Amino acid sequence: MRPCIKFLAMLVFLITSDVTEITADPCANQPNSRALLSKPCADVARFSCGDVSSLLSPCWSFLKGGASPSPDCCIGAENIADLTNSKGDEQKLCECLKAELPKIGNYDPQRLPMIDQKCDLDFYIPPVTGTTDCSK
């Protein structure tokens, strides 16, 4: 199909399926948006591993033995907590940490749960290692 025809076909689909607007969050207030996604909305993580790395990078020194998490670490952890609202989000966070943490060098996985305690967050980050089963 030529690009112009693909665009018109998508436009016709959107008009006839009662999708009235496209939002940054395709699952927000869009009951028919699931038809546009390959997965149900509950399983679509609202962040990328790059987001996790960026938001939690101020925590790396703490995970490597620093005295306490920095204010920037706490802000990043709070932002991750706000974005993690489903089991799919939790699994995605785990997979991201599993991929990103080895890049920082030696770290103590037992310090991950301490971030929520020391930053006074109501959010649990489990100790993640390369062998962690993120499906649980």
BAFI-3210 file (N, C-alpha, C; in Angstrom, 3 decimals, decimal comma, padded with zeros to 6 digits):
// residues 136
n [1|2|3|4|5|6|7|8|9|10|11|12|13|14|15|16|17|18|19|20|21|22|23|24|25|26|27|28|29|30|31|32|33|34|35|36|37|38|39|40|41|42|43|44|45|46|47|48|49|50|51|52|53|54|55|56|57|58|59|60|61|62|63|64|65|66|67|68|69|70|71|72|73|74|75|76|77|78|79|80|81|82|83|84|85|86|87|88|89|90|91|92|93|94|95|96|97|98|99|100|101|102|103|104|105|106|107|108|109|110|111|112|113|114|115|116|117|118|119|120|121|122|123|124|125|126|127|128|129|130|131|132|133|134|135|136]
n.u [000,834|000,529|002,039|000,271|-002,241|-002,275|-002,331|-004,830|-006,492|-006,050|-007,031|-009,755|-010,397|-010,010|-011,976|-014,336|-014,287|-014,930|-012,860|-011,872|-009,754|-006,169|-003,946|-001,033|-000,914|-002,157|-004,103|-005,581|-008,687|-009,822|-011,860|-011,970|-009,391|-007,860|-008,059|-006,197|-003,807|-001,222|-001,141|-003,125|-004,150|-003,406|-001,064|000,840|003,732|004,436|006,800|010,242|013,272|015,347|014,237|014,098|016,827|017,751|016,198|016,901|019,650|020,945|020,958|022,871|025,392|024,703|023,815|026,203|027,424|027,359|026,679|023,970|020,887|020,812|019,043|018,197|018,157|016,039|013,929|013,910|013,316|010,782|009,411|009,573|008,066|005,563|005,022|004,766|002,289|001,025|001,089|002,395|003,914|005,595|007,009|008,305|009,914|011,571|012,869|014,202|015,920|017,421|018,781|020,117|021,562|023,949|025,625|026,635|028,666|030,094|027,581|025,379|022,734|020,997|020,645|018,781|016,012|016,295|016,185|013,502|012,836|014,674|014,080|011,555|009,295|006,302|006,749|008,035|011,147|012,525|015,452|017,421|019,069|021,226|020,105|017,512|014,079|011,876|009,243|007,796]
n.v [-001,175|002,214|005,046|007,295|006,163|004,404|006,251|007,478|005,257|004,735|007,120|006,962|004,710|005,723|007,725|006,267|004,635|005,975|007,212|010,091|011,720|011,772|010,937|011,511|009,462|006,615|005,133|006,666|007,690|006,678|004,592|003,039|002,848|000,592|-001,033|-000,028|-000,784|-003,235|-004,607|-004,996|-002,033|-002,018|-003,444|-001,926|-000,291|002,871|004,140|004,197|002,192|003,947|006,182|005,227|004,835|007,479|008,855|007,514|007,682|009,534|007,987|006,061|006,344|005,997|003,330|002,131|002,275|004,760|007,252|008,223|008,478|011,022|014,227|014,509|011,860|010,889|012,384|011,395|008,681|008,988|009,960|007,701|005,960|007,184|006,657|003,951|001,913|-000,519|-004,138|-004,786|-002,457|-002,677|-005,009|-004,129|-002,084|-003,658|-005,235|-003,184|-002,202|-004,495|-004,572|-002,091|-001,674|-003,345|-001,843|000,206|-000,767|-002,400|-002,887|-002,750|-004,781|-004,985|-002,470|-001,212|-001,502|000,196|002,755|003,608|003,640|005,479|007,742|008,205|007,080|005,569|003,070|000,148|-000,985|-003,801|-005,842|-006,073|-008,204|-009,653|-012,127|-011,996|-012,841|-011,261|-011,662|-012,189]
n.w [000,000|-000,764|000,945|001,188|000,841|003,015|005,109|004,673|005,038|007,766|008,833|008,127|009,643|012,269|012,355|012,029|014,246|016,554|017,950|019,284|019,833|019,874|022,346|024,458|026,284|025,336|026,567|028,234|029,117|026,761|025,567|023,229|022,402|022,762|020,557|018,869|019,855|020,388|022,735|025,734|027,509|030,238|030,270|029,014|029,525|031,020|030,729|029,685|029,554|029,339|030,588|033,224|033,797|033,549|035,499|037,844|037,948|039,720|041,986|041,806|043,115|045,794|045,708|045,296|047,685|048,931|051,520|051,914|050,021|047,524|047,349|044,671|043,863|045,415|044,338|041,704|042,234|043,340|041,106|039,433|041,001|040,789|038,118|038,023|038,075|037,741|037,515|035,154|034,790|037,017|036,381|034,076|035,164|036,788|034,796|033,450|035,473|035,856|033,448|033,405|035,837|035,942|034,339|035,876|037,360|040,252|042,643|045,478|045,700|047,821|048,731|047,156|048,122|050,267|049,294|049,049|051,749|052,922|051,445|052,171|050,813|049,653|048,282|046,971|045,994|044,880|045,735|042,974|040,783|038,256|037,989|038,802|038,733|036,902|036,351|038,549]
ca.u [000,000|001,289|001,902|-000,910|-003,412|-002,222|-002,773|-006,277|-007,131|-005,993|-007,937|-011,113|-010,557|-010,159|-013,272|-015,443|-014,189|-015,269|-011,693|-012,024|-008,476|-004,999|-003,248|000,275|-001,232|-003,221|-005,117|-006,284|-010,035|-010,085|-012,331|-011,743|-007,987|-007,248|-008,026|-005,024|-002,616|-000,988|-001,339|-004,101|-003,558|-002,814|000,246|001,728|004,473|004,382|008,158|011,235|014,463|016,101|013,644|014,523|018,239|017,891|015,605|017,569|021,110|021,486|020,977|023,930|026,438|024,158|023,801|027,592|027,938|027,265|026,052|022,510|020,461|020,773|017,695|017,858|017,824|014,688|012,989|013,838|012,604|009,373|008,860|009,400|006,930|004,348|004,804|004,632|000,944|000,443|002,048|003,207|004,883|006,569|007,867|009,139|010,917|012,516|013,678|015,079|016,980|018,245|019,622|020,894|022,441|025,306|026,409|027,252|029,750|029,671|026,572|024,765|021,307|020,219|020,434|017,624|014,839|016,574|015,871|012,147|012,842|015,425|013,419|010,206|008,339|005,448|007,017|009,082|012,021|013,194|016,855|017,456|020,372|021,148|019,347|016,168|012,955|011,007|007,840|007,140]
ca.v [000,000|003,456|005,786|008,150|005,309|003,934|007,354|007,611|004,099|004,961|008,220|006,415|003,848|006,564|008,414|005,314|003,890|006,884|007,769|011,516|012,413|010,954|011,530|010,934|008,205|006,080|004,445|007,626|008,102|006,269|003,218|002,312|002,916|-000,732|-001,590|000,503|-001,275|-004,668|-005,158|-004,235|-000,835|-002,291|-004,044|-001,001|000,513|004,298|004,668|003,370|001,930|005,202|007,010|004,664|005,144|008,919|009,273|006,900|007,835|010,144|006,976|005,081|006,434|005,372|001,879|001,668|002,388|006,125|007,384|008,291|008,944|012,477|014,728|014,190|010,432|010,755|012,945|010,422|007,493|009,372|010,009|006,305|005,427|007,748|006,048|002,501|001,747|-001,824|-005,242|-004,628|-001,400|-003,221|-005,930|-003,307|-001,455|-004,716|-005,549|-002,034|-002,210|-005,669|-004,218|-000,867|-001,700|-003,845|-000,807|001,136|-001,454|-003,110|-002,215|-003,617|-004,857|-004,848|-001,042|-000,739|-001,267|001,275|004,047|004,027|003,921|006,707|008,862|008,256|006,808|004,404|002,337|-000,833|-001,411|-005,001|-006,006|-006,632|-008,662|-010,216|-013,373|-011,741|-013,204|-010,085|-012,033|-012,388]
ca.w [000,000|-000,797|002,202|001,192|001,018|004,404|005,950|004,503|005,667|009,209|009,119|008,055|010,814|013,456|012,304|012,191|015,507|017,646|018,613|019,027|019,943|020,158|023,479|024,744|026,948|024,502|027,358|029,079|028,720|025,388|025,641|021,983|022,012|022,822|019,212|018,188|020,532|020,286|024,063|026,517|028,114|031,540|030,089|028,318|030,497|030,716|030,770|029,000|030,364|029,348|031,641|034,511|033,970|033,746|036,772|038,992|037,901|040,946|043,058|041,588|044,145|047,004|045,507|045,314|049,046|049,461|052,836|051,823|048,692|047,355|047,065|043,280|043,835|045,974|043,359|040,619|042,723|043,472|039,741|039,000|041,764|040,194|036,800|038,177|038,637|037,437|037,532|033,948|035,067|037,969|035,647|033,194|036,027|037,154|033,610|033,198|036,487|035,559|032,306|033,627|037,008|035,676|033,656|036,830|038,063|041,467|043,466|046,482|045,407|049,057|048,985|046,384|048,984|051,214|048,677|049,444|053,189|053,208|050,758|052,737|049,750|049,825|047,052|047,233|044,902|045,397|045,346|041,630|040,283|036,917|038,002|039,318|037,850|036,899|036,116|039,856]
c.u [000,879|001,051|000,636|-002,173|-003,451|-002,745|-004,287|-007,022|-007,148|-006,957|-009,386|-011,377|-010,804|-011,524|-014,407|-015,391|-014,448|-014,064|-011,681|-010,730|-007,375|-004,249|-001,890|000,107|-002,400|-004,327|-005,944|-007,615|-010,377|-010,574|-012,062|-010,274|-007,324|-007,164|-006,784|-003,729|-002,459|-001,181|-002,458|-003,408|-002,862|-001,397|001,236|002,408|004,491|005,755|009,071|012,398|015,367|015,580|014,119|015,972|018,449|017,383|016,354|019,088|021,674|021,566|022,169|024,989|025,957|024,194|025,207|028,234|027,904|026,442|024,527|022,126|020,403|019,325|017,266|017,499|016,393|013,627|012,809|013,068|011,111|008,700|008,631|008,210|005,609|004,005|004,512|003,319|000,313|001,521|002,956|004,277|005,991|007,540|008,814|010,248|011,989|013,439|014,660|016,231|017,947|019,216|020,576|021,907|023,820|026,215|027,116|028,431|029,204|028,688|026,006|023,264|020,434|019,957|019,247|016,393|015,048|016,239|014,491|012,081|013,497|014,813|011,973|009,132|007,510|005,534|008,191|009,843|012,784|014,669|016,914|018,890|020,165|020,337|017,922|015,114|011,931|009,546|007,080|007,000]
c.v [001,238|004,235|006,641|007,328|004,754|005,015|007,510|006,460|004,266|006,070|007,741|005,527|004,675|007,239|007,442|004,565|004,759|007,355|009,250|012,298|011,403|011,665|010,877|009,597|007,586|005,395|005,395|008,026|007,749|004,824|002,416|002,264|001,550|-001,374|-001,136|-000,070|-002,775|-005,356|-004,388|-003,087|-001,120|-002,848|-003,127|-000,111|001,963|004,951|003,714|003,096|003,155|006,154|006,541|005,031|006,625|009,350|008,717|007,051|008,577|009,164|006,033|005,148|005,820|003,850|001,286|001,876|003,773|006,194|007,414|008,767|010,471|012,925|014,429|012,724|010,239|011,282|011,956|009,183|007,787|009,440|008,605|005,686|005,919|007,098|004,545|002,197|000,381|-002,891|-005,176|-003,566|-001,915|-004,172|-005,174|-002,628|-002,469|-005,047|-004,413|-001,999|-003,355|-005,367|-003,066|-000,976|-002,295|-002,809|000,134|000,518|-002,171|-002,266|-003,242|-003,671|-004,699|-003,382|-000,483|-000,529|-000,134|002,645|004,512|004,348|005,271|007,943|009,020|008,119|005,580|003,559|001,413|-001,156|-002,625|-005,031|-006,737|-006,985|-009,213|-011,492|-013,212|-012,139|-012,081|-010,427|-012,195|-011,086]
c.w [000,000|000,497|002,272|001,441|002,436|005,342|005,868|005,152|007,189|009,620|009,106|009,264|012,070|013,492|012,586|013,514|016,727|018,458|018,264|019,148|020,219|021,273|023,649|025,462|026,205|025,292|028,214|028,458|027,275|025,385|024,378|021,587|022,038|021,446|018,452|018,742|020,354|021,626|024,743|027,239|029,429|031,407|029,395|029,355|030,045|030,778|030,018|029,949|030,404|030,411|033,013|034,783|034,279|035,126|037,980|038,976|039,122|042,123|042,944|042,686|045,459|046,878|045,541|046,683|049,644|050,735|052,781|050,421|048,642|047,159|045,626|043,114|044,322|045,007|042,200|041,019|042,884|042,097|039,195|039,722|041,177|038,856|036,874|038,887|038,387|037,536|036,308|034,128|035,997|037,267|034,719|033,999|036,404|035,986|033,299|034,192|036,242|034,412|032,619|034,769|036,742|035,003|034,630|037,564|039,293|042,257|044,434|046,230|046,651|049,409|048,186|047,271|049,993|050,628|049,110|050,930|053,480|052,541|051,220|051,648|050,104|048,552|047,312|045,954|045,433|045,019|044,005|041,266|038,868|036,851|038,525|038,277|037,930|036,647|037,427|040,606]
res [m|r|p|c|i|k|f|l|a|m|l|v|f|l|i|t|s|d|v|t|e|i|t|a|d|p|c|a|n|q|p|n|s|r|a|l|l|s|k|p|c|a|d|v|a|r|f|s|c|g|d|v|s|s|l|l|s|p|c|w|s|f|l|k|g|g|a|s|p|s|p|d|c|c|i|g|a|e|n|i|a|d|l|t|n|s|k|g|d|e|q|k|l|c|e|c|l|k|a|e|l|p|k|i|g|n|y|d|p|q|r|l|p|m|i|d|q|k|c|d|l|d|f|y|i|p|p|v|t|g|t|t|d|c|s|k]
***
